Structures are given as C-alpha cells and as structure tokens.
Amino acid sequence: MSDFYKLHDQLSATLNSEKMATDAAEVHGILAGMMAGGLDLQSDDWLPQLSDFINQGDPLPADIQRQVRTLFEQTAMQMQSGDFELAICMPDDATPINDRGQALIRWVQGFLLGFGLHQVDMGKMSDDVREALQDFSEISRMDEDMPEGEDAEQALFEVIEYVRVSAMLCFGEHGRRESSADKPSKTLH
C-alpha cells in the first residue's frame, strides 16, 4: 500500500501543478468505478472519458497521462487478482484524519461516476451491489469534520475497508477480466 501513498502524492502534486480541479483519490475512484462497471481493460476508451471529467475534454498533459496509465495498470492488476488486494489511492496515515476522510469521499464520488459510465442496467445488479452503491452514495454526501483520536481512526479504517471490499464486489460481478487469449504468451528458452 505504501506505493499507492507515494503515487497519490505524486499524482496529486502533478494535477495541482497543472491546475486541474481534482486529485489522485478522485481519479483513482473514477478508474476503479469504470473497471467495476465493465470497462474493457484492453481498451484505451477510458482515457478520453477521464480527460472529459478532469481536463474539460482536452488531452491530458504527458506527465499526467503517464502517471494515470501507471495507476490504471496497477489497479487493473489488483482488481483481477481475486484476492481483494485493491488499495485505495489516498494520503498516508500521517495526514490529518479530516484530509483522509475527504479524500475517501472524493474517491467514492469518483467511483460512482466511473461505475455509472459503464454500468447502466440496474436490473442486472445483485442486492449486494445495489446496497454497496447506496452506501457509497451516502458516504459521498458526508461532510462533517472528523475528530482526531483512536476511535475516529478506527471508524475511518473500517469505512475504507468497507469501500475497498465493496468496490471489489462490484468488479467481481460486473468487471471484465483480461482473457488469457488477450495476454501475450511467454516463450521459455
């Protein structure tokens, strides 16, 4: 997970330097939501969609594209692992709890957006996915300050874990995995 903390800080700094009104948590949420909603992982269709939301439809600067592609690839690997390994791209534990809570809210908002872009048939969703999305909707509307302290830290940890596992549940039901036919074969010499 520490790599995702670094990636969060680097991507957020780059987005900020390019004056984009988003951060790494929201971008990661959008990507994870697209994947969980059924995005073809072999396609680059996600990049123009992401540009529409974070750069008003203009192409992303090369440095941001590179960082976002890295984030996309790592997230796709985690989603497909089947081991509930998804790491949420957000600030590390040294960051004040309010900042981490706000990052989680932006991640969830991004997830809902990305999921909605690729999964529109609510009739095909299980009750568990519907419940998770309803919970995400409630989380996305939270705006109260979180007090510092062990109880608040534990509560935030539990919400992060719930979000992480729920995102994997959505991917498990609606995500498209790379087929083995799409992967290049490894030749042993």
N, C-alpha and C positions, 0 to 999 in steps of 0.2 A: 504494500500500500504506500510505502514512502515514495516510490516513484511517481505515484499519482499526486502526492502532495507537491512534489517538485514540478511536475507537469502543470498542475493547477497554477502555481505561482508564475511559471514562465509564460504560459498562455495568457493568463490574466494580465500580466505586465505588457505583453505584446499587443493584446487587444486594447488596453488602455493607451499605449503609446500611439496606436493608430486611431484613437478617438472613437472606438466602437462602444456603443451603449449596451454592452453585455460583458460577461466574464466567463471563465472556463467552466464553472459549475453549470451555468445555463446551457452553454454549448454542448457540454457532455450530456446533459439531460436530454437535449434535442436529439443528439445522435443515438443515445440509448433508447429513447422512445421510438425513433424511426426503426431501429433494429427490432425492437419488441413488437412493433406494429406490422412487421412483414417486409421491410426493405430488403431488396435483393442485395446481398452482401458482395456480390461480384460486380455490381454496377456502381458507377460514379454519379448516379442520379441525385444522391444526397448532397453533393457539393453545391450545385446551383440553388437547391432548396434552402440550404443553410445560408448561402450568400443573400438570398432574398430576405431572410429574417435578421441577419446581423450586419449586413452591409447594403441594405436597400437595393438589392439586386445586382450591385456592381460586383465584379470578380474580387475575390479576397486577395490581399497582398500575398506575395510568395511566401514570406516567413510564416504568416498565419496559416496558409494552405498546408505548408509542411508540418507544422505543429498539429493542426487539426487532423491531417491524414494519420499521423502517428497515434493520436488519441483514438481515431476511428478503428485503426487496425488492432490496437491493444484491447479496446472494448469488444470488438467482434470476437477476438480470441477468448476473452473472458466469458462472453455470453454463450459461446458454443461449447465451452469446456464441460458443461453439465454438472460442474462441481460447486455451483453457487459462489464462484470466485469474483463476481463483479465488484470492483472497487469504485466507489463514487468519488469523482474528481472534485475535491473541495479542500479548503485550507486545513492545515495540520492542527493538532490538538493544542499547540501553544497559542493559537489565535483565540481571541476572546470569544466566549460562547455565543454572544449575540451575532457576531460576524459569521460563525459557522452555521448557526441556525438560519440566518438569512441566505447563506449560500445553499443550504439544503432546500429552502423554499424555492430559490431560483432554479435549482436542479429539477425539482418536481414540476415546476411550471414548464420548463423546457421539455421534460419527459412527456407531459400531457400534450404539448404542441406536436412533438415528433410522432408520438403514437397516433394522434388524430390524423396526421397527414397520410398514414399508411394503413390505418385500420378503421374503416368507417362502418362496418356491419356489426352493430351492437348485438344483433341476434345470434352471432356466432361465438359470442363470449361466454365463458363459464361464469357461474355465480362468483367464484373466487376472483376472477379478473375484474368483473364489474365492481365487486366490493373494494378491491385494491385501487381501482381508478377513482371510486367515490372517496376513499380515504385520501388519495393523492390530491383530489380537488379540495378537500378540507384543509390539508396541510398547506396547499398553495395559497390559501387565504389567511394563514396565520400572520400576525404582525406584532404581537406583543413582545416586549423585552423579556429576555430570559435572565433570571438572577444567576450570579456566579455561585458556585458551590457544587458539592459532590452529588446532591440529589438531581440538580439540573443537568449535570454532566451525564449521569446515568440515564436520565429521561431522553436526552438528545441522542445518546448512543443507541438506545432502544428504537427510537424513531428512525435513525439512519439504517439500522439493521432491518427493520420492517420494510423500509423503502427499497433497500438493496434486494432483499429476497423477493419482494413483490414484483420488482422490475424483471427479475429472472423468471418468475412465474409467468408474467406476460410474454416474455420471449419464448419460454417453453411451449406455450400454447399457440402463439401467432408468429413467432420469428421464423425466418428462413435460414436454414443452415447451409453452409457451403457443401455441395455434394462432393463425394470423393472423386467423381469423374471430372469435377472442375479443378481439382488440385493437381499440380504437376507431379508426375511420378518421380520417385527418387531412384536413380540408377546406381547400383553398387558396382564398384570396380574392384 
